Amino acid sequence: ALHESPSGTPADWVTFEVKDGAVRVEEDSGWSMVAHFARGMACGTAACGAPSFSVVERGSSGVFAPGGGPRVDAAGGLVFEVAEDRYGRAVFEVVLSFAAVEACSRPITFTIEVLPVNDAPTFTLAFGEEVVVKEDEASLEPLTIRSFLTGIVAEPFEIQSERKQAVTFLVTPLSPDDEQLFSLLPSVSANGD
């Protein structure tokens, strides 16, 4: 939609438009750029001067990295940086002004949605990548290695939607030859044993 200055004469109206709809990115996506986000910039006179945009967030979403809040450059490109492990919806107002014109545009509202991504769990192999067992050592009963995996976290803990996730482990041999070494294939419990 086209917007015009609420004051001044038609010759001084400052107008522009933005792409319709919300800008959507995924959590942990870092820097994003939307080319030609603002377009159709006009001031109603032949000598407008350089365009300048002012972007203000309504409220505080907490989804942007420090110093990474949205800004619109003189060419109309929208640039912002999403904070790690944060998602949500942020609402902004953007206003256009020109160096040679005292009037400014009416604010246009737009949203940025940072969509959640289910982060992979993390863990550490307590004994490195190789476990050595002597032949026939576990022939009578299965061998259990306590705390084989440590530091098991449904990552990242501070994300509310991921706090209650359970982790399970699937152990698969890399080749059929590896599988023949076992009478019972290895498995890892949720607690890392």
C-alpha positions in Angstrom: 0.0 0.0 0.0 1.2 3.5 -0.8 1.4 6.0 2.1 1.7 9.7 2.1 2.8 12.4 4.5 0.0 13.6 6.8 1.2 17.3 6.5 2.4 19.6 3.8 1.2 20.2 0.3 0.9 17.4 -2.4 4.2 18.6 -3.9 6.0 17.8 -0.5 4.4 14.4 0.1 6.9 11.8 1.1 5.8 8.3 -0.1 7.0 4.8 -0.3 5.8 1.2 0.0 7.1 -2.0 1.5 6.8 -5.7 0.4 3.5 -7.0 1.8 3.4 -9.7 4.5 5.9 -10.7 7.2 9.5 -11.3 6.6 10.3 -14.9 7.8 13.6 -16.4 8.7 14.7 -19.4 10.8 16.3 -19.2 14.2 20.1 -19.2 14.2 20.1 -17.8 10.6 22.4 -14.9 11.5 22.4 -11.9 9.1 19.6 -11.6 6.6 19.1 -9.1 3.7 15.8 -8.5 1.9 16.6 -6.5 -1.3 14.1 -3.8 -2.4 12.1 -4.2 0.8 11.1 -0.5 0.6 10.5 0.8 -2.9 8.6 3.5 -4.8 10.3 6.2 -2.7 9.2 9.7 -3.7 9.0 13.2 -2.2 6.9 15.0 -4.7 9.7 17.4 -5.9 12.6 17.0 -8.3 15.3 17.6 -5.7 14.5 15.2 -2.8 18.1 14.6 -1.7 19.2 11.3 -0.2 16.6 9.0 1.3 16.8 7.9 4.9 14.8 5.4 6.8 14.1 5.2 10.6 13.0 1.8 12.0 11.6 1.4 15.5 10.5 -1.8 17.2 7.1 -1.8 19.0 7.9 -3.5 22.2 10.9 -5.7 22.8 11.1 -9.2 21.1 14.6 -10.2 22.1 15.1 -12.1 18.8 17.9 -9.9 17.4 21.6 -10.0 18.1 23.1 -7.0 19.9 23.4 -4.3 17.3 21.6 -6.5 14.8 18.2 -4.8 14.9 16.5 -4.1 11.5 17.6 -1.2 9.4 16.6 -0.1 5.9 19.4 1.3 3.7 19.1 4.1 1.2 18.4 1.6 -1.6 15.4 0.1 0.3 17.2 -3.1 1.5 16.2 -4.5 4.9 19.1 -5.9 6.9 19.0 -7.6 10.3 20.8 -10.2 12.4 18.9 -12.9 14.4 20.2 -13.8 17.9 21.3 -17.4 18.4 18.6 -19.8 19.9 15.9 -17.2 19.8 12.6 -17.1 17.9 9.4 -15.1 17.9 7.6 -12.3 16.2 8.7 -8.6 16.2 6.6 -5.6 15.0 8.3 -2.5 13.6 7.4 0.9 12.2 9.5 2.4 9.4 9.4 6.0 8.3 11.0 7.6 5.2 12.6 11.1 5.1 14.7 12.9 2.5 17.7 15.2 3.1 16.1 18.1 1.1 12.5 17.8 2.4 11.3 18.6 5.9 8.3 16.3 5.8 8.5 12.6 6.5 6.2 9.7 5.5 3.6 8.2 7.6 4.9 5.1 9.4 4.4 1.7 7.8 4.1 -1.3 10.0 5.9 -4.6 9.2 6.8 -7.8 11.0 9.7 -10.1 11.2 9.0 -13.7 12.3 11.9 -15.8 13.5 10.7 -19.4 13.1 11.9 -22.1 15.6 14.2 -24.8 14.6 14.5 -28.0 16.6 18.2 -28.0 17.6 20.1 -31.3 17.6 21.0 -32.8 21.0 24.6 -32.7 22.1 26.7 -35.3 24.0 30.3 -36.3 24.5 31.8 -39.7 24.0 33.4 -40.3 27.4 36.0 -42.8 26.2 36.8 -41.3 22.8 35.8 -42.9 19.5 37.1 -46.3 20.2 36.2 -48.9 22.8 38.5 -52.0 23.0 37.0 -55.2 24.4 38.9 -58.5 24.6 37.5 -61.5 22.6 35.0 -63.5 24.7 35.1 -60.9 27.5 31.3 -60.4 27.4 30.3 -63.9 26.3 28.4 -64.8 29.4 26.4 -61.6 29.8 26.2 -58.3 28.0 28.9 -55.8 28.8 27.7 -52.5 30.2 29.9 -49.4 30.1 28.6 -46.8 32.5 28.6 -43.2 31.4 29.7 -44.1 27.9 28.1 -40.8 26.8 28.2 -37.7 29.0 26.9 -34.2 28.8 23.7 -35.3 27.2 21.5 -32.2 26.5 18.4 -31.6 24.4 20.1 -28.5 23.1 19.8 -25.6 23.9 18.4 -25.8 27.4 17.2 -22.2 27.6 14.8 -22.7 24.7 11.4 -23.3 26.4 10.0 -25.5 23.7 13.0 -27.9 23.9 13.3 -28.3 27.7 11.0 -31.3 27.9 12.4 -33.3 25.0 13.7 -36.8 25.6 16.8 -38.1 23.8 17.2 -41.6 22.4 20.2 -43.0 20.7 20.4 -45.3 17.7 23.6 -47.3 17.3 24.2 -48.7 13.9 27.2 -50.7 12.6 29.1 -49.0 9.7 29.3 -52.2 7.7 28.0 -55.8 7.7 31.4 -56.9 8.8 31.1 -54.8 11.9 27.7 -56.3 12.7 29.2 -59.8 12.7 31.4 -59.0 15.6 28.4 -58.9 18.0 26.0 -61.5 19.3 23.9 -58.6 20.6 24.3 -55.2 18.8 25.4 -52.3 21.0 22.8 -49.9 22.4 22.9 -46.7 24.5 20.3 -45.8 27.0 18.9 -42.3 27.4 21.3 -41.7 30.4 24.4 -42.6 28.4 25.1 -46.2 29.6 
